[in-house]
Amino acid sequence: MSVIYALATPPAQSAICVFRVSGDGCLAALPDLFSSQLDKPRFFYKTEMFNNKDFVDSVVVVFFEGPRSFTGEDSFEVYAHGGLAVMSKIIECFDAAGFAGAEPGEFSKRAFLNNKISLSQAEAVSDLIAAASKDEASRASMVLSGEFEGRIFDFCGRLDALRVLVEGEIDFTDEDEVFVDNLSELANDVSRLSAEFSGFAGSCSSEQGNLNKPKVLLAGPPNTGKSSLFNSLLSRDRSIVSPVAGTTRDLIDSELVIKSMVLTLGDSAGVRDTDDSVEGAGINISFDEIKRSDLVVLVFDELTLASVPFFRELLGKQEHVFVFNKIDICDDRPEGFDLFVSAKEMDGVGDLRKILSAKLSPKHNNSDLTFLVRKRHIDIFNKVSARLDLVSSSIKSGESLDVVADNLKTCRDKLAEITGIKTSDELLGEIFSSFCIGK
């Protein structure tokens, strides 16, 4: 396979950036790229990086010799200063060396193809990165640790043991060998296996949208302080604040961490009648985003109270919070509001965080859930459970053992799809294309 590279950290200005490189032959390029002699794998070296004779940056490098690496191939990582210009220079350097830019998930895909991780562990890598809460991260880690795969292999082994008995009875029926002494006991073994498998499947969670961060939208009339409240919740200036109504003309969003939960916070254009086509387009986006949000925070001040009924009708039964802003310049406390704040003075912002946490925290108890899995896993579990029930009923009704053996084999093959032992190229492409580049 070719030598690939990717930026493993976000493409934004930061203290450092990290590049990953993997592929047979990549280590031969180290003397041309770095000024120091790099002798020992798995050691960090402080050195200078060059593109031909042009200085790129002072960096730290660590290299790994395959198969003792994440991908199972020769690989190295470069830790450089996190400026966008530096990143651009490093990319030029790798391109000049003949390296190819990695596709999404290509590092994890190579790790899977080189038997460094199973398919379920590769999926867990992506799920762990996308986890929106500590609970999700913990359950994804349980899959990544190999415990989930271990349970799957245990069930596979028990299915194989049952298949040996049944297929042995079929193949040696005319001889003195006895593989199945009692069909009722065989049915009981299958029933016990089915019950244990159902319990295991019940400890796995794959709720639709489970890995999508809750979406909170700040909406309302123009110039009520939505952008100020947005910045206050983030504790940084992310949205433009201006006394001129209609300043926000497009949706601005950012991640916000509240306790153990990560959510997406959006600041939308203020809703009003306007002849400005650009502002009007922003308002249309606001209407669309209101419908798509998990929670809408409506922000008003004393000058926009007349529009409250319009927004109540607009939201209907959608989850919402009504906030009265600018209490630093207004002593009134109108009825019908959930919270009174001053975004400018940060007064009440902490209480709003508590409300968001309370409204968006999972309403159900996940204490019995152990593994965070994919929908395809749940679909396989359902098919296997149905087949095991069919096996048990087939034995009890005296059906041919050929039917029993075929269903046991189907169960075994289905479980093999989870770990990737039996997986189509099309499915692999679909799975890894959803990964971030650099992983």
C-alpha positions in Angstrom: 0.0 0.0 0.0 1.1 3.6 -0.6 2.5 5.9 2.0 -0.3 8.1 3.4 -0.4 11.2 5.6 -3.0 13.3 7.4 -3.4 16.0 9.9 -4.6 14.3 13.1 -5.5 17.5 14.9 -8.2 20.1 13.8 -7.2 22.4 10.9 -7.2 25.4 13.1 -4.7 27.6 14.9 -3.6 26.0 18.1 -0.5 25.4 20.3 0.6 22.3 18.3 -0.5 20.3 15.3 0.1 16.5 14.8 0.6 14.7 11.5 0.5 11.0 11.0 2.3 9.1 8.3 2.0 5.4 7.5 3.0 2.9 4.8 5.9 0.7 3.9 8.9 2.8 2.8 7.9 5.9 4.8 10.9 5.5 7.2 13.3 5.8 4.3 12.3 9.4 3.9 13.2 10.4 7.5 16.9 11.4 6.8 15.7 13.7 4.0 12.9 15.3 6.1 14.7 15.8 9.5 18.1 17.2 10.5 18.7 14.7 13.3 19.5 11.0 13.0 16.5 9.0 14.3 17.8 5.7 15.6 15.3 4.2 18.0 11.7 3.6 17.3 9.1 4.7 19.9 11.4 7.5 21.1 10.6 11.2 20.8 13.2 13.3 19.0 13.4 17.1 18.9 14.7 18.1 15.5 14.3 20.4 12.5 12.1 19.6 9.5 13.2 20.6 6.0 11.6 20.6 2.6 14.8 20.0 0.5 17.0 22.7 2.0 14.1 25.0 3.1 13.5 25.1 6.9 9.9 24.2 7.8 9.7 24.1 11.6 11.3 22.9 14.8 9.4 19.7 15.5 9.2 16.6 17.6 9.2 13.2 15.8 8.5 9.6 16.8 8.6 6.7 14.5 7.3 3.1 14.7 8.4 0.0 12.9 5.7 -2.3 11.7 4.0 -4.4 12.9 4.4 -2.6 16.2 2.3 0.4 15.3 -1.3 1.4 15.2 -1.7 0.5 11.5 0.7 -2.5 11.6 2.9 -0.7 9.1 6.0 1.5 9.3 4.8 4.9 10.5 5.8 8.2 12.1 4.2 11.2 13.7 5.3 14.8 13.6 4.4 17.3 16.3 4.8 20.9 15.0 3.7 24.4 16.0 0.0 24.8 15.3 -0.1 27.6 12.8 -2.0 27.3 9.6 1.0 28.4 7.6 3.1 25.7 9.3 0.5 23.0 8.5 0.5 24.1 4.9 4.3 23.9 4.7 4.3 20.4 6.2 1.7 19.3 3.7 3.9 20.6 0.8 6.8 18.7 2.4 4.9 15.4 2.4 3.6 16.0 -1.1 7.1 16.6 -2.3 8.2 13.3 -0.7 5.5 11.4 -2.8 3.2 10.7 0.1 -0.6 10.6 -0.6 -3.3 12.3 1.4 -5.2 9.8 3.5 -8.9 9.1 2.9 -11.3 9.3 5.9 -10.7 6.4 8.3 -7.8 5.0 6.2 -5.4 4.6 9.2 -8.0 2.6 11.1 -8.9 0.6 8.0 -5.3 -0.3 7.5 -5.1 -1.3 11.2 -8.1 -3.6 10.6 -6.7 -5.1 7.4 -3.4 -5.8 9.1 -5.2 -7.5 12.0 -4.3 -4.9 14.6 -7.9 -4.3 15.6 -11.2 -6.0 14.8 -13.9 -4.2 12.8 -16.0 -3.6 15.9 -13.0 -2.0 17.6 -12.3 0.2 14.5 -16.0 1.3 14.7 -15.5 2.0 18.4 -12.6 4.4 17.6 -14.9 6.5 15.6 -17.7 6.3 18.2 -15.4 7.3 21.0 -14.3 10.4 19.1 -17.9 11.3 18.4 -19.2 10.6 21.9 -21.3 13.4 23.2 -21.1 12.5 26.9 -18.9 10.7 29.4 -21.4 7.8 29.5 -21.2 7.3 25.7 -17.4 7.6 25.9 -17.3 4.9 28.6 -19.5 2.5 26.7 -17.5 3.0 23.5 -14.3 2.4 25.4 -15.7 -1.0 26.6 -16.0 -2.0 22.9 -12.6 -0.6 22.0 -11.0 -2.5 24.9 -11.9 -5.8 23.3 -14.4 -7.0 26.0 -17.3 -6.7 23.5 -15.4 -8.7 20.9 -14.5 -11.3 23.6 -18.2 -11.8 24.4 -18.9 -12.3 20.6 -16.1 -14.8 20.3 -17.5 -16.7 23.3 -20.9 -17.0 21.7 -19.2 -18.1 18.4 -17.3 -20.8 20.3 -20.5 -22.1 21.9 -22.3 -22.1 18.5 -19.4 -24.0 17.0 -19.6 -26.6 19.8 -23.3 -27.1 19.1 -22.6 -27.4 15.3 -20.0 -30.1 15.9 -22.6 -32.1 17.8 -25.4 -31.7 15.2 -23.2 -32.0 12.1 -21.4 -35.0 13.6 -24.8 -36.7 14.3 -25.7 -36.0 10.6 -22.4 -37.2 9.1 -22.0 -40.3 11.2 -25.6 -41.4 11.6 -24.9 -44.8 10.1 -21.9 -45.5 12.4 -21.6 -46.2 16.1 -20.5 -42.7 17.0 -23.2 -40.9 19.1 -22.9 -37.1 19.1 -26.4 -36.2 20.4 -27.6 -38.4 23.2 -30.8 -36.6 23.8 -32.6 -34.1 21.5 -34.4 -32.5 24.4 -31.1 -31.8 26.1 -29.8 -30.2 22.9 -32.9 -28.0 22.8 -32.3 -26.9 26.4 -28.6 -26.1 25.5 -29.8 -23.9 22.6 -32.5 -22.2 24.8 -29.9 -21.4 27.5 -27.6 -20.0 24.8 -30.5 -17.9 23.4 -31.4 -16.5 26.8 -27.8 -15.5 27.6 -27.4 -14.0 24.1 -30.5 -12.0 24.6 -29.2 -10.7 27.9 -25.9 -9.7 26.2 -27.8 -7.9 23.4 -29.8 -6.1 26.0 -26.6 -4.6 27.5 -25.8 -3.0 24.1 -27.2 0.4 23.1 -27.6 1.9 19.7 -30.2 4.6 19.9 -30.9 6.4 16.7 -29.0 9.7 16.9 -27.2 8.6 20.0 -23.9 10.0 18.7 -25.4 13.2 17.6 -24.8 16.1 20.0 -28.0 17.7 21.3 -28.7 20.9 19.3 -29.6 24.1 21.2 -30.6 27.2 19.2 -30.8 30.8 20.4 -33.7 32.5 18.6 -36.1 35.4 18.8 -36.5 39.0 17.6 -33.4 41.0 16.5 -31.2 42.9 18.9 -32.3 41.2 22.1 -28.8 40.1 23.0 -28.8 36.6 21.5 -25.2 36.9 20.3 -24.1 38.3 23.6 -25.8 35.4 25.4 -24.2 33.0 22.9 -20.7 34.5 23.7 -21.4 34.4 27.4 -22.4 30.7 27.4 -19.2 29.9 25.4 -17.1 32.3 27.6 -15.5 33.8 24.5 -16.4 36.1 21.6 -17.6 33.8 18.8 -20.5 35.9 17.5 -20.5 39.6 16.4 -22.3 41.8 18.9 -23.7 45.1 17.6 -26.5 47.6 18.6 -27.6 47.5 15.0 -30.6 45.1 14.5 -30.0 42.3 12.0 -26.3 42.0 12.5 -26.4 38.1 12.6 -27.4 37.1 9.1 -26.4 33.4 9.1 -26.3 30.6 11.5 -23.3 30.5 13.8 -22.7 27.4 15.9 -20.1 26.0 18.3 -19.7 23.1 20.7 -20.5 23.8 24.4 -19.6 21.4 27.2 -22.0 21.4 30.2 -21.0 19.0 33.0 -20.6 15.6 31.2 -22.5 16.5 28.1 -21.4 18.1 24.8 -24.0 20.0 22.8 -24.1 22.2 19.7 -25.1 25.8 20.5 -26.4 27.9 17.6 -26.9 31.6 17.3 -29.5 32.5 14.6 -30.6 35.6 12.8 -33.3 37.6 14.6 -36.8 37.1 13.1 -38.6 40.2 11.8 -40.1 41.7 8.6 -37.3 43.0 6.4 -36.7 44.1 2.8 -33.0 43.1 3.0 -32.7 40.0 0.9 -29.5 38.8 2.7 -31.1 39.3 6.2 -34.2 37.6 4.9 -32.3 34.6 3.8 -30.8 34.4 7.3 -34.3 34.6 8.8 -35.4 31.7 6.6 -32.5 29.7 7.9 -33.5 30.5 11.5 -37.0 29.1 10.8 -35.5 25.9 9.4 -33.1 25.5 12.3 -35.8 26.1 14.9 -37.6 23.0 13.5 -34.4 20.9 13.6 -33.3 21.8 17.1 -33.7 19.7 20.2 -34.2 22.8 22.4 -34.9 26.4 21.4 -33.9 29.3 23.8 -36.1 32.3 22.9 -34.4 35.6 23.9 -36.4 38.8 24.4 -36.0 42.2 26.0 -38.5 44.9 27.2 -38.8 46.3 23.6 -39.8 43.0 22.0 -42.4 41.6 24.4 -45.2 42.1 21.8 -43.6 39.3 19.7 -43.8 36.7 22.4 -47.2 35.3 21.3 -45.9 34.8 17.8 -43.0 32.7 18.9 -45.1 30.7 21.3 -47.4 29.8 18.4 -44.4 29.1 16.2 -42.9 26.6 18.6 -46.0 24.8 19.5 -45.1 21.7 21.6 -41.4 21.9 20.7 -39.0 22.0 23.7 -38.1 25.6 24.6 -37.0 28.1 27.2 -38.2 31.7 27.3 -35.4 34.1 28.5 -35.8 37.8 29.3 -32.5 39.5 28.7 -30.9 42.9 29.7 -32.0 43.0 33.3 -29.0 45.2 34.0 -30.9 48.1 32.3 -34.5 47.0 33.1 -36.1 46.4 36.5 -39.3 44.8 35.1 -39.8 41.0 35.4 -42.7 40.2 33.0 -44.7 37.0 33.5 -44.3 34.0 31.3 -40.5 33.8 31.3 -38.4 30.8 32.6 -35.4 32.9 33.3 -34.2 36.5 33.7 -30.6 37.2 32.7 -28.1 39.9 31.7 -25.8 38.4 29.0 -23.7 41.5 29.2 -23.0 41.2 33.0 -23.1 37.3 32.9 -26.0 37.5 35.4 -28.1 34.3 35.3 -26.0 32.6 32.6 -25.0 29.9 35.1 -28.7 29.2 35.8 -29.3 28.9 32.1 -26.5 26.3 31.9 -28.3 24.3 34.6 -31.6 24.5 32.7 -29.9 23.3 29.5 -28.3 20.4 31.4 -31.6 19.4 33.1 -33.6 19.5 29.9 -31.1 17.7 27.7 -29.8 15.0 30.0 -31.0 11.5 29.2 -34.4 10.8 30.8 -33.7 7.1 31.0 -31.4 5.1 33.2 -28.4 3.7 31.3 -26.9 1.8 34.3 -27.7 -1.6 32.7 -26.1 -0.6 29.4 -22.5 -1.7 28.9 -21.6 -1.4 25.2 -22.2 1.4 22.7 -22.6 -0.3 19.4 -23.8 0.4 15.8 -27.2 -0.1 14.4 -25.8 -2.8 12.2 -24.8 -4.7 15.3 -28.3 -4.5 16.7 -29.8 -5.7 13.4 -27.4 -8.7 13.5 -28.4 -9.4 17.2 -32.1 -9.5 16.3 -31.5 -11.9 13.4 -29.3 -14.2 15.5 -31.9 -14.2 18.3 -34.7 -15.0 15.9 -32.6 -17.9 14.4 -31.8 -19.3 17.8 -35.4 -19.4 18.7 -36.1 -21.1 15.4 -33.4 -23.7 16.2 -34.9 -24.5 19.6 -38.4 -24.9 18.1 -37.1 -27.0 15.2 -35.5 -29.4 17.6 -38.6 -29.7 19.8 -40.8 -30.2 16.8 -38.6 -33.0 15.5 -37.5 -31.3 12.3 -34.5 -32.5 10.3 -31.1 -31.9 11.9 -30.0 -30.5 8.6 -32.3 -27.5 9.2 -30.9 -27.1 12.7 -27.3 -27.2 11.5 -28.0 -24.7 8.7 -29.6 -22.2 11.2 -26.7 -22.6 13.7 -24.2 -21.9 10.8 -26.2 -18.8 9.8 -26.0 -17.5 13.4 -22.2 -18.1 13.5 -21.7 -16.3 10.1 -23.8 -13.3 11.2 -21.7 -12.9 14.4 -18.6 -13.1 12.3 -19.8 -10.0 10.4 -19.5 -8.0 13.6 -15.8 -8.5 14.1 -15.1 -8.3 10.4 -14.1 -11.9 9.9 -16.8 -12.1 7.1 -17.4 -8.6 5.7 -17.9 -7.3 2.2 -15.7 -4.6 0.7 -18.8 -2.5 0.2 -19.6 -2.6 3.9 -16.0 -1.8 4.8 -16.1 1.3 2.5 -19.3 2.5 4.0 -18.1 2.1 7.6 -14.7 3.8 7.2 -15.9 6.6 5.0 -17.8 8.0 8.1 -14.5 8.3 10.0 -12.6 11.6 10.4 -9.5 12.1 8.2 -6.4 11.2 10.3 -8.0 8.3 12.1 
